[in-house]
């Protein structure tokens, strides 16, 4: 029963809404009288077609996506998109601009070197990836075909609160770890991509939202599975899609709409993040968050202990109290609490109470 469940602060795959899991459980064996599980259905049958169409239309409602954009449900993770984006949008000798605010935008930048001429126009590395640049300091290349950003750096916990305007109007964003966590003006972007496994479903589904007029110019070497035109022309059914994952994403989209949409979802996320950051900042230095306050992520909250030798004990004791996956990424150490949409307020309140108690016992 749900009483056995832990508060899971993992960065992804991550906690999903209990309501969604229970609904999936109730339909697992026999989906709505079809006599089949969604896992057993033909991806070309009318049942699955209704599932993928509803998922797309609910996502369009949530993010207010206009008909000028295609919505694609793909595989390969956001990592595959690091290659697919330059392959589809530019030629091998084209310049493209990257802002490198953490590990993920750095990986995207490096992969793009194989298929284009990316330019790292700003890096936060020397400041340990705790900042987002101020936009008027950016020196964009005049001939850059797009500007790539990572909207939320999952490992370092920096999040754009506003977006830079690219010289040529084409902004590309990795939204893997803050997708559907708040309203986004999709019309500002040429392309948005996100792995599902943080905010909207299980791993195995990657969502691409792309302006239709950008589709159809892939480089000749582009593998068929990476060609947006192939997937757009076939409504994401060119080959067998990740059917069950798409179904789960659909249940999450429905749940987000039931909650009142992304304006309401953002309010809840802001409240959770505020409670946690206040606990860190109000600890007289016992806990610290290195990220510049104005760009702190609402989704991934990295923090350290002044007495770093106690970090392993903190993580161990928290796990005993059913708060798991609080260890920071191996590249940065410390702790990280991922508090995606599906993390209940009660989970954050319990963590903060534990933090205060741990401090009282170890100060
Ligand atoms: N981009 C960001 C911001 C991420 O958090 C992740 C996390 O896994 C990735 C890209 C890579 O995604 P995937 O593992 O789905 O390839």
Boltz pocket constraint, residues with backbone or C-beta under 6 A from the ligand:
constraints:
  - pocket:
      binder: B
      contacts: [[A, 11], [A, 12], [A, 76], [A, 77], [A, 78], [A, 79], [A, 80], [A, 104], [A, 150], [A, 152], [A, 153], [A, 154], [A, 155], [A, 174], [A, 175], [A, 176], [A, 177], [A, 195]]
      max_distance: 6.0
